[in-house]
Amino acid sequence: MDVLYADLVNLINNMAFPVAVSVYLLVRLETRLDVLTSAIDELRTVIGSLKINPLSV
Protein backbone atom coordinates (compact mmCIF):
# COMPACT_ATOMS: atom_id res chain seq x y z
CA MET A 1 0.00 0.00 0.00
CA ASP A 2 2.88 2.38 0.77
CA VAL A 3 4.34 1.84 -2.69
CA LEU A 4 1.04 2.74 -4.34
CA TYR A 5 0.72 5.85 -2.17
CA ALA A 6 4.30 6.89 -2.95
CA ASP A 7 3.69 6.38 -6.67
CA LEU A 8 0.51 8.46 -6.45
CA VAL A 9 2.28 11.28 -4.61
CA ASN A 10 5.13 11.18 -7.13
CA LEU A 11 2.66 11.33 -10.02
CA ILE A 12 0.88 14.35 -8.51
CA ASN A 13 4.18 16.12 -7.87
CA ASN A 14 5.34 15.52 -11.43
CA MET A 15 2.06 16.56 -13.04
CA ALA A 16 1.20 19.62 -10.93
CA PHE A 17 3.46 22.06 -12.77
CA PRO A 18 2.37 21.11 -16.33
CA VAL A 19 -1.29 21.18 -15.28
CA ALA A 20 -0.89 24.60 -13.66
CA VAL A 21 0.86 26.01 -16.73
CA SER A 22 -1.81 24.56 -19.02
CA VAL A 23 -4.64 26.07 -16.97
CA TYR A 24 -2.89 29.45 -16.89
CA LEU A 25 -2.38 29.46 -20.66
CA LEU A 26 -5.96 28.37 -21.35
CA VAL A 27 -7.33 31.19 -19.19
CA ARG A 28 -5.14 33.75 -20.97
CA LEU A 29 -6.14 32.36 -24.36
CA GLU A 30 -9.81 32.56 -23.43
CA THR A 31 -9.58 36.25 -22.57
CA ARG A 32 -7.78 37.00 -25.83
CA LEU A 33 -10.40 35.09 -27.79
CA ASP A 34 -13.13 37.14 -26.11
CA VAL A 35 -11.39 40.36 -27.16
CA LEU A 36 -10.96 39.11 -30.73
CA THR A 37 -14.60 38.04 -30.90
CA SER A 38 -15.71 41.51 -29.81
CA ALA A 39 -13.48 43.12 -32.42
CA ILE A 40 -14.85 40.88 -35.17
CA ASP A 41 -18.43 41.67 -34.14
CA GLU A 42 -17.66 45.39 -34.22
CA LEU A 43 -16.06 45.08 -37.67
CA ARG A 44 -19.08 43.16 -38.93
CA THR A 45 -21.35 45.96 -37.72
CA VAL A 46 -19.22 48.68 -39.32
CA ILE A 47 -18.86 46.82 -42.62
CA GLY A 48 -22.59 46.09 -42.67
CA SER A 49 -23.40 49.76 -42.21
CA LEU A 50 -21.24 50.87 -45.15
CA LYS A 51 -23.16 51.80 -48.25
CA ILE A 52 -21.22 50.67 -51.29
CA ASN A 53 -22.19 51.75 -54.77
CA PRO A 54 -21.94 48.60 -56.95
CA LEU A 55 -21.13 50.70 -60.03
CA SER A 56 -18.04 52.23 -58.43
CA VAL A 57 -16.31 48.91 -57.83
PDB file of N, CA, C, O and CB in Angstrom:
ATOM      1  N   MET A   1       0.825  -1.194   0.000  1.00  0.00           N
ATOM      2  CA  MET A   1       0.000   0.000   0.000  1.00  0.00           C
ATOM      3  C   MET A   1       0.869   1.257   0.000  1.00  0.00           C
ATOM      4  O   MET A   1       0.522   2.252  -0.637  1.00  0.00           O
ATOM      5  CB  MET A   1      -0.939  -0.001   1.209  1.00  0.00           C
ATOM      6  N   ASP A   2       1.997   1.216   0.712  1.00  0.00           N
ATOM      7  CA  ASP A   2       2.876   2.377   0.766  1.00  0.00           C
ATOM      8  C   ASP A   2       3.494   2.680  -0.597  1.00  0.00           C
ATOM      9  O   ASP A   2       3.722   3.841  -0.936  1.00  0.00           O
ATOM     10  CB  ASP A   2       3.973   2.156   1.796  1.00  0.00           C
ATOM     11  N   VAL A   3       3.762   1.637  -1.371  1.00  0.00           N
ATOM     12  CA  VAL A   3       4.344   1.841  -2.693  1.00  0.00           C
ATOM     13  C   VAL A   3       3.327   2.538  -3.601  1.00  0.00           C
ATOM     14  O   VAL A   3       3.686   3.442  -4.356  1.00  0.00           O
ATOM     15  CB  VAL A   3       4.795   0.490  -3.309  1.00  0.00           C
ATOM     16  N   LEU A   4       2.081   2.124  -3.530  1.00  0.00           N
ATOM     17  CA  LEU A   4       1.036   2.745  -4.339  1.00  0.00           C
ATOM     18  C   LEU A   4       0.849   4.203  -3.940  1.00  0.00           C
ATOM     19  O   LEU A   4       0.701   5.070  -4.801  1.00  0.00           O
ATOM     20  CB  LEU A   4      -0.287   1.977  -4.194  1.00  0.00           C
ATOM     21  N   TYR A   5       0.855   4.474  -2.652  1.00  0.00           N
ATOM     22  CA  TYR A   5       0.718   5.847  -2.166  1.00  0.00           C
ATOM     23  C   TYR A   5       1.904   6.697  -2.618  1.00  0.00           C
ATOM     24  O   TYR A   5       1.723   7.839  -3.042  1.00  0.00           O
ATOM     25  CB  TYR A   5       0.601   5.868  -0.628  1.00  0.00           C
ATOM     26  N   ALA A   6       3.099   6.154  -2.531  1.00  0.00           N
ATOM     27  CA  ALA A   6       4.296   6.886  -2.951  1.00  0.00           C
ATOM     28  C   ALA A   6       4.260   7.159  -4.452  1.00  0.00           C
ATOM     29  O   ALA A   6       4.635   8.242  -4.901  1.00  0.00           O
ATOM     30  CB  ALA A   6       5.569   6.099  -2.583  1.00  0.00           C
ATOM     31  N   ASP A   7       3.810   6.178  -5.221  1.00  0.00           N
ATOM     32  CA  ASP A   7       3.688   6.383  -6.668  1.00  0.00           C
ATOM     33  C   ASP A   7       2.649   7.457  -6.987  1.00  0.00           C
ATOM     34  O   ASP A   7       2.843   8.264  -7.896  1.00  0.00           O
ATOM     35  CB  ASP A   7       3.313   5.066  -7.365  1.00  0.00           C
ATOM     36  N   LEU A   8       1.558   7.463  -6.245  1.00  0.00           N
ATOM     37  CA  LEU A   8       0.513   8.459  -6.455  1.00  0.00           C
ATOM     38  C   LEU A   8       1.016   9.860  -6.109  1.00  0.00           C
ATOM     39  O   LEU A   8       0.763  10.813  -6.846  1.00  0.00           O
ATOM     40  CB  LEU A   8      -0.726   8.117  -5.615  1.00  0.00           C
ATOM     41  N   VAL A   9       1.718   9.982  -5.005  1.00  0.00           N
ATOM     42  CA  VAL A   9       2.279  11.279  -4.610  1.00  0.00           C
ATOM     43  C   VAL A   9       3.304  11.743  -5.641  1.00  0.00           C
ATOM     44  O   VAL A   9       3.333  12.920  -5.999  1.00  0.00           O
ATOM     45  CB  VAL A   9       2.928  11.192  -3.207  1.00  0.00           C
ATOM     46  N   ASN A  10       4.129  10.843  -6.110  1.00  0.00           N
ATOM     47  CA  ASN A  10       5.128  11.177  -7.128  1.00  0.00           C
ATOM     48  C   ASN A  10       4.454  11.633  -8.424  1.00  0.00           C
ATOM     49  O   ASN A  10       4.903  12.590  -9.054  1.00  0.00           O
ATOM     50  CB  ASN A  10       6.043   9.967  -7.402  1.00  0.00           C
ATOM     51  N   LEU A  11       3.391  10.956  -8.816  1.00  0.00           N
ATOM     52  CA  LEU A  11       2.658  11.333 -10.023  1.00  0.00           C
ATOM     53  C   LEU A  11       2.059  12.731  -9.883  1.00  0.00           C
ATOM     54  O   LEU A  11       2.141  13.534 -10.813  1.00  0.00           O
ATOM     55  CB  LEU A  11       1.551  10.310 -10.319  1.00  0.00           C
ATOM     56  N   ILE A  12       1.464  13.024  -8.744  1.00  0.00           N
ATOM     57  CA  ILE A  12       0.880  14.350  -8.511  1.00  0.00           C
ATOM     58  C   ILE A  12       1.966  15.418  -8.514  1.00  0.00           C
ATOM     59  O   ILE A  12       1.778  16.488  -9.093  1.00  0.00           O
ATOM     60  CB  ILE A  12       0.108  14.380  -7.175  1.00  0.00           C
ATOM     61  N   ASN A  13       3.083  15.148  -7.885  1.00  0.00           N
ATOM     62  CA  ASN A  13       4.180  16.118  -7.868  1.00  0.00           C
ATOM     63  C   ASN A  13       4.727  16.383  -9.267  1.00  0.00           C
ATOM     64  O   ASN A  13       5.062  17.520  -9.599  1.00  0.00           O
ATOM     65  CB  ASN A  13       5.302  15.626  -6.961  1.00  0.00           C
ATOM     66  N   ASN A  14       4.817  15.356 -10.074  1.00  0.00           N
ATOM     67  CA  ASN A  14       5.345  15.519 -11.427  1.00  0.00           C
ATOM     68  C   ASN A  14       4.353  16.204 -12.362  1.00  0.00           C
ATOM     69  O   ASN A  14       4.765  16.893 -13.295  1.00  0.00           O
ATOM     70  CB  ASN A  14       5.728  14.171 -11.995  1.00  0.00           C
ATOM     71  N   MET A  15       3.076  16.029 -12.132  1.00  0.00           N
ATOM     72  CA  MET A  15       2.060  16.558 -13.037  1.00  0.00           C
ATOM     73  C   MET A  15       1.531  17.925 -12.622  1.00  0.00           C
ATOM     74  O   MET A  15       0.874  18.583 -13.429  1.00  0.00           O
ATOM     75  CB  MET A  15       0.919  15.595 -13.129  1.00  0.00           C
ATOM     76  N   ALA A  16       1.783  18.372 -11.421  1.00  0.00           N
ATOM     77  CA  ALA A  16       1.195  19.621 -10.933  1.00  0.00           C
ATOM     78  C   ALA A  16       1.674  20.824 -11.745  1.00  0.00           C
ATOM     79  O   ALA A  16       0.863  21.675 -12.110  1.00  0.00           O
ATOM     80  CB  ALA A  16       1.537  19.822  -9.456  1.00  0.00           C
ATOM     81  N   PHE A  17       2.939  20.910 -12.027  1.00  0.00           N
ATOM     82  CA  PHE A  17       3.456  22.059 -12.775  1.00  0.00           C
ATOM     83  C   PHE A  17       2.896  22.122 -14.195  1.00  0.00           C
ATOM     84  O   PHE A  17       2.415  23.181 -14.598  1.00  0.00           O
ATOM     85  CB  PHE A  17       4.976  22.006 -12.825  1.00  0.00           C
ATOM     86  N   PRO A  18       2.937  21.035 -14.973  1.00  0.00           N
ATOM     87  CA  PRO A  18       2.365  21.111 -16.325  1.00  0.00           C
ATOM     88  C   PRO A  18       0.871  21.428 -16.324  1.00  0.00           C
ATOM     89  O   PRO A  18       0.390  22.151 -17.195  1.00  0.00           O
ATOM     90  CB  PRO A  18       2.599  19.804 -17.055  1.00  0.00           C
ATOM     91  N   VAL A  19       0.143  20.896 -15.360  1.00  0.00           N
ATOM     92  CA  VAL A  19      -1.290  21.183 -15.277  1.00  0.00           C
ATOM     93  C   VAL A  19      -1.503  22.652 -14.954  1.00  0.00           C
ATOM     94  O   VAL A  19      -2.364  23.294 -15.556  1.00  0.00           O
ATOM     95  CB  VAL A  19      -1.972  20.293 -14.213  1.00  0.00           C
ATOM     96  N   ALA A  20      -0.748  23.191 -14.029  1.00  0.00           N
ATOM     97  CA  ALA A  20      -0.889  24.599 -13.658  1.00  0.00           C
ATOM     98  C   ALA A  20      -0.557  25.511 -14.838  1.00  0.00           C
ATOM     99  O   ALA A  20      -1.262  26.492 -15.077  1.00  0.00           O
ATOM    100  CB  ALA A  20       0.017  24.932 -12.463  1.00  0.00           C
ATOM    101  N   VAL A  21       0.489  25.203 -15.564  1.00  0.00           N
ATOM    102  CA  VAL A  21       0.859  26.011 -16.732  1.00  0.00           C
ATOM    103  C   VAL A  21      -0.226  25.919 -17.803  1.00  0.00           C
ATOM    104  O   VAL A  21      -0.570  26.925 -18.423  1.00  0.00           O
ATOM    105  CB  VAL A  21       2.223  25.550 -17.307  1.00  0.00           C
ATOM    106  N   SER A  22      -0.758  24.739 -18.019  1.00  0.00           N
ATOM    107  CA  SER A  22      -1.814  24.562 -19.019  1.00  0.00           C
ATOM    108  C   SER A  22      -3.058  25.354 -18.664  1.00  0.00           C
ATOM    109  O   SER A  22      -3.650  26.000 -19.529  1.00  0.00           O
ATOM    110  CB  SER A  22      -2.165  23.090 -19.163  1.00  0.00           C
ATOM    111  N   VAL A  23      -3.459  25.311 -17.412  1.00  0.00           N
ATOM    112  CA  VAL A  23      -4.637  26.070 -16.974  1.00  0.00           C
ATOM    113  C   VAL A  23      -4.391  27.559 -17.138  1.00  0.00           C
ATOM    114  O   VAL A  23      -5.268  28.279 -17.616  1.00  0.00           O
ATOM    115  CB  VAL A  23      -4.986  25.746 -15.505  1.00  0.00           C
ATOM    116  N   TYR A  24      -3.224  28.030 -16.754  1.00  0.00           N
ATOM    117  CA  TYR A  24      -2.887  29.452 -16.890  1.00  0.00           C
ATOM    118  C   TYR A  24      -2.960  29.893 -18.352  1.00  0.00           C
ATOM    119  O   TYR A  24      -3.534  30.936 -18.664  1.00  0.00           O
ATOM    120  CB  TYR A  24      -1.480  29.729 -16.324  1.00  0.00           C
ATOM    121  N   LEU A  25      -2.378  29.096 -19.238  1.00  0.00           N
ATOM    122  CA  LEU A  25      -2.380  29.457 -20.658  1.00  0.00           C
ATOM    123  C   LEU A  25      -3.780  29.409 -21.255  1.00  0.00           C
ATOM    124  O   LEU A  25      -4.123  30.246 -22.090  1.00  0.00           O
ATOM    125  CB  LEU A  25      -1.458  28.530 -21.436  1.00  0.00           C
ATOM    126  N   LEU A  26      -4.588  28.447 -20.843  1.00  0.00           N
ATOM    127  CA  LEU A  26      -5.957  28.373 -21.346  1.00  0.00           C
ATOM    128  C   LEU A  26      -6.785  29.570 -20.899  1.00  0.00           C
ATOM    129  O   LEU A  26      -7.596  30.080 -21.672  1.00  0.00           O
ATOM    130  CB  LEU A  26      -6.619  27.084 -20.883  1.00  0.00           C
ATOM    131  N   VAL A  27      -6.596  30.019 -19.680  1.00  0.00           N
ATOM    132  CA  VAL A  27      -7.327  31.191 -19.189  1.00  0.00           C
ATOM    133  C   VAL A  27      -6.905  32.430 -19.964  1.00  0.00           C
ATOM    134  O   VAL A  27      -7.753  33.233 -20.352  1.00  0.00           O
ATOM    135  CB  VAL A  27      -7.086  31.396 -17.675  1.00  0.00           C
ATOM    136  N   ARG A  28      -5.614  32.595 -20.192  1.00  0.00           N
ATOM    137  CA  ARG A  28      -5.138  33.752 -20.968  1.00  0.00           C
ATOM    138  C   ARG A  28      -5.652  33.700 -22.396  1.00  0.00           C
ATOM    139  O   ARG A  28      -6.041  34.725 -22.955  1.00  0.00           O
ATOM    140  CB  ARG A  28      -3.602  33.809 -20.969  1.00  0.00           C
ATOM    141  N   LEU A  29      -5.656  32.515 -22.990  1.00  0.00           N
ATOM    142  CA  LEU A  29      -6.137  32.363 -24.356  1.00  0.00           C
ATOM    143  C   LEU A  29      -7.621  32.689 -24.440  1.00  0.00           C
ATOM    144  O   LEU A  29      -8.074  33.296 -25.411  1.00  0.00           O
ATOM    145  CB  LEU A  29      -5.876  30.941 -24.863  1.00  0.00           C
ATOM    146  N   GLU A  30      -8.369  32.291 -23.434  1.00  0.00           N
ATOM    147  CA  GLU A  30      -9.807  32.557 -23.433  1.00  0.00           C
ATOM    148  C   GLU A  30     -10.089  34.056 -23.420  1.00  0.00           C
ATOM    149  O   GLU A  30     -10.977  34.522 -24.134  1.00  0.00           O
ATOM    150  CB  GLU A  30     -10.473  31.886 -22.228  1.00  0.00           C
ATOM    151  N   THR A  31      -9.351  34.808 -22.623  1.00  0.00           N
ATOM    152  CA  THR A  31      -9.582  36.251 -22.572  1.00  0.00           C
ATOM    153  C   THR A  31      -9.208  36.906 -23.901  1.00  0.00           C
ATOM    154  O   THR A  31      -9.886  37.831 -24.348  1.00  0.00           O
ATOM    155  CB  THR A  31      -8.779  36.883 -21.423  1.00  0.00           C
ATOM    156  N   ARG A  32      -8.156  36.442 -24.520  1.00  0.00           N
ATOM    157  CA  ARG A  32      -7.775  36.998 -25.828  1.00  0.00           C
ATOM    158  C   ARG A  32      -8.812  36.658 -26.889  1.00  0.00           C
ATOM    159  O   ARG A  32      -9.110  37.484 -27.751  1.00  0.00           O
ATOM    160  CB  ARG A  32      -6.395  36.472 -26.258  1.00  0.00           C
ATOM    161  N   LEU A  33      -9.358  35.462 -26.836  1.00  0.00           N
ATOM    162  CA  LEU A  33     -10.395  35.085 -27.790  1.00  0.00           C
ATOM    163  C   LEU A  33     -11.648  35.930 -27.599  1.00  0.00           C
ATOM    164  O   LEU A  33     -12.310  36.274 -28.578  1.00  0.00           O
ATOM    165  CB  LEU A  33     -10.734  33.603 -27.648  1.00  0.00           C
ATOM    166  N   ASP A  34     -11.984  36.270 -26.364  1.00  0.00           N
ATOM    167  CA  ASP A  34     -13.129  37.140 -26.107  1.00  0.00           C
ATOM    168  C   ASP A  34     -12.912  38.516 -26.718  1.00  0.00           C
ATOM    169  O   ASP A  34     -13.831  39.089 -27.304  1.00  0.00           O
ATOM    170  CB  ASP A  34     -13.382  37.266 -24.602  1.00  0.00           C
ATOM    171  N   VAL A  35     -11.706  39.047 -26.586  1.00  0.00           N
ATOM    172  CA  VAL A  35     -11.393  40.359 -27.161  1.00  0.00           C
ATOM    173  C   VAL A  35     -11.467  40.298 -28.684  1.00  0.00           C
ATOM    174  O   VAL A  35     -12.021  41.198 -29.315  1.00  0.00           O
ATOM    175  CB  VAL A  35      -9.989  40.835 -26.709  1.00  0.00           C
ATOM    176  N   LEU A  36     -10.917  39.254 -29.272  1.00  0.00           N
ATOM    177  CA  LEU A  36     -10.959  39.113 -30.731  1.00  0.00           C
ATOM    178  C   LEU A  36     -12.391  38.945 -31.240  1.00  0.00           C
ATOM    179  O   LEU A  36     -12.744  39.486 -32.288  1.00  0.00           O
ATOM    180  CB  LEU A  36     -10.108  37.919 -31.172  1.00  0.00           C
ATOM    181  N   THR A  37     -13.205  38.206 -30.513  1.00  0.00           N
ATOM    182  CA  THR A  37     -14.604  38.038 -30.896  1.00  0.00           C
ATOM    183  C   THR A  37     -15.333  39.368 -30.886  1.00  0.00           C
ATOM    184  O   THR A  37     -16.114  39.654 -31.793  1.00  0.00           O
ATOM    185  CB  THR A  37     -15.300  37.053 -29.964  1.00  0.00           C
ATOM    186  N   SER A  38     -15.090  40.180 -29.874  1.00  0.00           N
ATOM    187  CA  SER A  38     -15.710  41.505 -29.808  1.00  0.00           C
ATOM    188  C   SER A  38     -15.264  42.380 -30.975  1.00  0.00           C
ATOM    189  O   SER A  38     -16.076  43.094 -31.563  1.00  0.00           O
ATOM    190  CB  SER A  38     -15.368  42.190 -28.479  1.00  0.00           C
ATOM    191  N   ALA A  39     -13.988  42.325 -31.308  1.00  0.00           N
ATOM    192  CA  ALA A  39     -13.477  43.122 -32.421  1.00  0.00           C
ATOM    193  C   ALA A  39     -14.095  42.677 -33.742  1.00  0.00           C
ATOM    194  O   ALA A  39     -14.432  43.515 -34.578  1.00  0.00           O
ATOM    195  CB  ALA A  39     -11.951  43.020 -32.493  1.00  0.00           C
ATOM    196  N   ILE A  40     -14.246  41.390 -33.937  1.00  0.00           N
ATOM    197  CA  ILE A  40     -14.851  40.882 -35.167  1.00  0.00           C
ATOM    198  C   ILE A  40     -16.309  41.301 -35.257  1.00  0.00           C
ATOM    199  O   ILE A  40     -16.778  41.683 -36.329  1.00  0.00           O
ATOM    200  CB  ILE A  40     -14.732  39.354 -35.237  1.00  0.00           C
ATOM    201  N   ASP A  41     -17.033  41.233 -34.144  1.00  0.00           N
ATOM    202  CA  ASP A  41     -18.428  41.671 -34.141  1.00  0.00           C
ATOM    203  C   ASP A  41     -18.543  43.152 -34.472  1.00  0.00           C
ATOM    204  O   ASP A  41     -19.440  43.559 -35.211  1.00  0.00           O
ATOM    205  CB  ASP A  41     -19.071  41.388 -32.787  1.00  0.00           C
ATOM    206  N   GLU A  42     -17.645  43.952 -33.932  1.00  0.00           N
ATOM    207  CA  GLU A  42     -17.658  45.386 -34.220  1.00  0.00           C
ATOM    208  C   GLU A  42     -17.347  45.644 -35.698  1.00  0.00           C
ATOM    209  O   GLU A  42     -17.988  46.485 -36.328  1.00  0.00           O
ATOM    210  CB  GLU A  42     -16.643  46.124 -33.323  1.00  0.00           C
ATOM    211  N   LEU A  43     -16.380  44.935 -36.241  1.00  0.00           N
ATOM    212  CA  LEU A  43     -16.058  45.082 -37.668  1.00  0.00           C
ATOM    213  C   LEU A  43     -17.238  44.675 -38.548  1.00  0.00           C
ATOM    214  O   LEU A  43     -17.518  45.319 -39.559  1.00  0.00           O
ATOM    215  CB  LEU A  43     -14.823  44.240 -38.027  1.00  0.00           C
ATOM    216  N   ARG A  44     -17.920  43.613 -38.161  1.00  0.00           N
ATOM    217  CA  ARG A  44     -19.080  43.165 -38.926  1.00  0.00           C
ATOM    218  C   ARG A  44     -20.157  44.244 -38.942  1.00  0.00           C
ATOM    219  O   ARG A  44     -20.792  44.479 -39.971  1.00  0.00           O
ATOM    220  CB  ARG A  44     -19.642  41.857 -38.340  1.00  0.00           C
ATOM    221  N   THR A  45     -20.361  44.896 -37.803  1.00  0.00           N
ATOM    222  CA  THR A  45     -21.350  45.964 -37.722  1.00  0.00           C
ATOM    223  C   THR A  45     -20.952  47.145 -38.600  1.00  0.00           C
ATOM    224  O   THR A  45     -21.782  47.690 -39.329  1.00  0.00           O
ATOM    225  CB  THR A  45     -21.525  46.419 -36.273  1.00  0.00           C
ATOM    226  N   VAL A  46     -19.690  47.538 -38.529  1.00  0.00           N
ATOM    227  CA  VAL A  46     -19.218  48.677 -39.321  1.00  0.00           C
ATOM    228  C   VAL A  46     -19.286  48.365 -40.813  1.00  0.00           C
ATOM    229  O   VAL A  46     -19.748  49.194 -41.597  1.00  0.00           O
ATOM    230  CB  VAL A  46     -17.779  49.051 -38.924  1.00  0.00           C
ATOM    231  N   ILE A  47     -18.839  47.197 -41.205  1.00  0.00           N
ATOM    232  CA  ILE A  47     -18.864  46.824 -42.621  1.00  0.00           C
ATOM    233  C   ILE A  47     -20.302  46.718 -43.118  1.00  0.00           C
ATOM    234  O   ILE A  47     -20.602  47.109 -44.246  1.00  0.00           O
ATOM    235  CB  ILE A  47     -18.122  45.489 -42.845  1.00  0.00           C
ATOM    236  N   GLY A  48     -21.182  46.195 -42.285  1.00  0.00           N
ATOM    237  CA  GLY A  48     -22.586  46.085 -42.669  1.00  0.00           C
ATOM    238  C   GLY A  48     -23.255  47.430 -42.830  1.00  0.00           C
ATOM    239  O   GLY A  48     -24.205  47.558 -43.603  1.00  0.00           O
ATOM    240  N   SER A  49     -22.780  48.438 -42.116  1.00  0.00           N
ATOM    241  CA  SER A  49     -23.397  49.762 -42.205  1.00  0.00           C
ATOM    242  C   SER A  49     -22.859  50.591 -43.366  1.00  0.00           C
ATOM    243  O   SER A  49     -23.421  51.639 -43.683  1.00  0.00           O
ATOM    244  CB  SER A  49     -23.187  50.511 -40.915  1.00  0.00           C
ATOM    245  N   LEU A  50     -21.787  50.144 -44.002  1.00  0.00           N
ATOM    246  CA  LEU A  50     -21.237  50.873 -45.147  1.00  0.00           C
ATOM    247  C   LEU A  50     -22.163  50.738 -46.343  1.00  0.00           C
ATOM    248  O   LEU A  50     -22.691  49.662 -46.623  1.00  0.00           O
ATOM    249  CB  LEU A  50     -19.826  50.358 -45.500  1.00  0.00           C
ATOM    250  N   LYS A  51     -22.346  51.834 -47.035  1.00  0.00           N
ATOM    251  CA  LYS A  51     -23.158  51.802 -48.254  1.00  0.00           C
ATOM    252  C   LYS A  51     -22.197  51.855 -49.432  1.00  0.00           C
ATOM    253  O   LYS A  51     -21.522  52.859 -49.661  1.00  0.00           O
ATOM    254  CB  LYS A  51     -24.199  52.995 -48.304  1.00  0.00           C
ATOM    255  N   ILE A  52     -22.151  50.770 -50.164  1.00  0.00           N
ATOM    256  CA  ILE A  52     -21.223  50.668 -51.287  1.00  0.00           C
ATOM    257  C   ILE A  52     -22.027  50.761 -52.578  1.00  0.00           C
ATOM    258  O   ILE A  52     -23.033  50.075 -52.752  1.00  0.00           O
ATOM    259  CB  ILE A  52     -20.399  49.336 -51.230  1.00  0.00           C
ATOM    260  N   ASN A  53     -21.569  51.612 -53.466  1.00  0.00           N
ATOM    261  CA  ASN A  53     -22.192  51.745 -54.774  1.00  0.00           C
ATOM    262  C   ASN A  53     -21.630  50.650 -55.673  1.00  0.00           C
ATOM    263  O   ASN A  53     -20.430  50.650 -55.949  1.00  0.00           O
ATOM    264  CB  ASN A  53     -21.945  53.167 -55.384  1.00  0.00           C
ATOM    265  N   PRO A  54     -22.465  49.711 -56.141  1.00  0.00           N
ATOM    266  CA  PRO A  54     -21.942  48.604 -56.945  1.00  0.00           C
ATOM    267  C   PRO A  54     -21.321  49.055 -58.266  1.00  0.00           C
ATOM    268  O   PRO A  54     -20.502  48.331 -58.833  1.00  0.00           O
ATOM    269  CB  PRO A  54     -23.045  47.620 -57.227  1.00  0.00           C
ATOM    270  N   LEU A  55     -21.690  50.232 -58.766  1.00  0.00           N
ATOM    271  CA  LEU A  55     -21.127  50.700 -60.033  1.00  0.00           C
ATOM    272  C   LEU A  55     -19.720  51.263 -59.870  1.00  0.00           C
ATOM    273  O   LEU A  55     -18.973  51.363 -60.843  1.00  0.00           O
ATOM    274  CB  LEU A  55     -22.028  51.753 -60.642  1.00  0.00           C
ATOM    275  N   SER A  56     -19.357  51.631 -58.643  1.00  0.00           N
ATOM    276  CA  SER A  56     -18.039  52.230 -58.433  1.00  0.00           C
ATOM    277  C   SER A  56     -16.948  51.198 -58.207  1.00  0.00           C
ATOM    278  O   SER A  56     -15.773  51.555 -58.129  1.00  0.00           O
ATOM    279  CB  SER A  56     -18.085  53.167 -57.262  1.00  0.00           C
ATOM    280  N   VAL A  57     -17.304  49.954 -58.102  1.00  0.00           N
ATOM    281  CA  VAL A  57     -16.310  48.913 -57.830  1.00  0.00           C
ATOM    282  C   VAL A  57     -15.623  48.478 -59.071  1.00  0.00           C
ATOM    283  O   VAL A  57     -14.755  47.607 -59.023  1.00  0.00           O
ATOM    284  CB  VAL A  57     -16.939  47.729 -57.169  1.00  0.00           C
TER     285      VAL A  57
END
